[in-house]
Every structure is written in C-alpha cells, then in structure tokens.
Amino acid sequence: KNQVEQSPQSLIILEGKNCTLQCNYTVSPFSNLRWYKQDTGRGPVSLTIMTFSENTKSNGRYTATLDADTKQSSLHITASQLSDSASYICVVSLKMYSGGGADGLTFGKGTHLIIQP
Amino acid sequence: NAGVTQTPKFRVLKTGQSMTLLCAQDMNHEYMYWYRQDPGMGLRLIHYSVGEGTTAKGEVPDGYNVSRLKKQNFLLGLESAAPSQTSVYFCASSDGEERETQYFGPGTRLLVL
C-alpha cells in the first residue's frame, strides 16, 4: 500500500532557529515528491517539487532534499520566522503510465510547526 | 488573476439536505480536483476532472457527485448530506501531467448536523 509518513507530528521552535521535517514514503513507482505549506484556514501552497534525479531544491529559506534510494525526504527551514508557523505536507506522486497524475498523489498527514517569538 | 476560488466559505447543513460547492479557476488549467481534509488525516481525493465534460472518481467518492460543464468551473454536489461529510473541502487545479503544481483554493468548511 502506498503510504507517506511524516515526522514529527508537531514541532515548536524559537524564532530564528533552524529545523528539519522528515518524510518517508513507500510509493512505487515514484514520479515526484512535493512539499506544501498550509497556513491555518487556508489551502496548501506548493514549496518544491523534486523528481527522481533531483537531490535538493531550494525556495528561499526552504530547502528540500530527496534520497530516492532510501525513499526519504526532508524539508529544512533556515532562520525561522513567525510566518513559518503552518502545517507542512509531503506529497508523493505515482508514475502514471497512462498519462495524468490526477489520482496518483499520496498525501502525508503533515507536520504542524509553531514558531515562538 | 484570482487563481482558484471557492464558494461558499462556510455552510451548515442538516442531515439529508443537499448542496453544491462551486470551484472556479482563471488559469486555464485542464485538471481540477476536489479533496476533503479531516483532522489527523491527509488530504483525500474525492473526484477529479482531466478536462471539460470529463469526471472521474478518486479515493472517497461515495455520497458526492461532480460536474465540469465549463473548463473553468468544477462543481461538487452532496445529494443527501450526512454528519460524516463534515469536513473542509478544497478544490485544486493544475495544468495536467505528473510534474505540474496543484493550486489550491481557500477551502469550504462544511458542518452537517
């Protein structure tokens, strides 16, 4: 069964500190892995998308890494800000042979991150 | 460019009532999706559409129907609401294919009493 597990479930850090969120998956065959940020009461917003051949991708203070061999990904946040308080969702996409990835996405439950001043 | 919009933002229904959630996108995307998000669970796909006039079932389609009569609109219907359908519903759109980013709407909070 295709699964995406995220850890920790929740995390509290002080403003200015760094943190790393983890994502392990069993999705196969793998196409790509995405990280989304979801603010409370809002829809998810894409941070990064990585394919099998990409090991790392950055978006400002967010850096995602991917190890397709061990099926692990991490999202590193540098110099955290209060606005980083949100849920971070890892999403893994199946490789769809017939075209279209509409039903090939497996969502993790997310990590709830709180940044304290 | 409003992106993806959803109406209504919040709704309370009684068991057995029906309603339609509207999703609209102005990015000319081919693919549109309806998800539900429940506490402690990841987003789950209800139905999706790969183009105008087409729809398909996702992971949890029971109790819902959809229509895509126009490319920019995707409607989600609840024929006879049940308390188990209390959830936050998100619409999303993308330009198709596996690598394309999904753009999400702000969500509709539905409470079924």
Contacts between the chains, C-beta under 8 A, distances in Angstrom:
chain1	res1	chain2	res2	distance
A	4	B	42	7.2
A	31	B	98	4.6
A	31	B	99	7.5
A	32	B	98	6.3
A	32	B	99	5.8
A	34	B	101	7.7
A	41	B	106	7.9
A	41	B	107	7.4
A	42	B	106	5.9
A	42	B	107	7.1
A	43	B	4	7.4
A	43	B	90	5.3
A	43	B	92	7.5
A	43	B	104	3.2
A	43	B	105	5.3
A	43	B	106	5.4
A	43	B	107	5.6
A	44	B	43	7.5
A	44	B	90	7.6
A	44	B	102	7.9
A	44	B	104	5.0
A	45	B	104	7.1
A	46	B	101	4.5
A	46	B	102	7.0
A	46	B	103	7.7
A	49	B	99	6.3
A	49	B	101	6.4
A	51	B	99	6.9
A	89	B	42	7.2
A	89	B	43	7.4
A	93	B	98	5.4
A	95	B	98	7.0
A	96	B	98	5.9
A	99	B	97	7.4
A	100	B	31	7.2
A	100	B	50	5.4
A	100	B	96	6.3
A	100	B	97	6.8
A	100	B	98	7.7
A	101	B	97	6.5
A	101	B	98	3.7
A	101	B	99	7.9
A	101	B	100	7.8
A	102	B	31	5.8
A	102	B	33	6.6
A	102	B	45	7.8
A	102	B	48	4.3
A	102	B	50	6.0
A	102	B	56	6.9
A	102	B	58	7.9
A	103	B	45	6.1
A	103	B	48	6.5
A	103	B	56	7.0
A	103	B	58	5.6
A	103	B	59	7.5
A	104	B	98	7.0
A	105	B	45	7.1
A	105	B	102	8.0
A	106	B	42	7.7
A	107	B	42	3.5
A	107	B	43	4.4
A	107	B	44	7.5
A	108	B	42	5.6
A	109	B	40	6.6
A	109	B	41	6.3
A	109	B	42	4.9
A	110	B	42	7.0
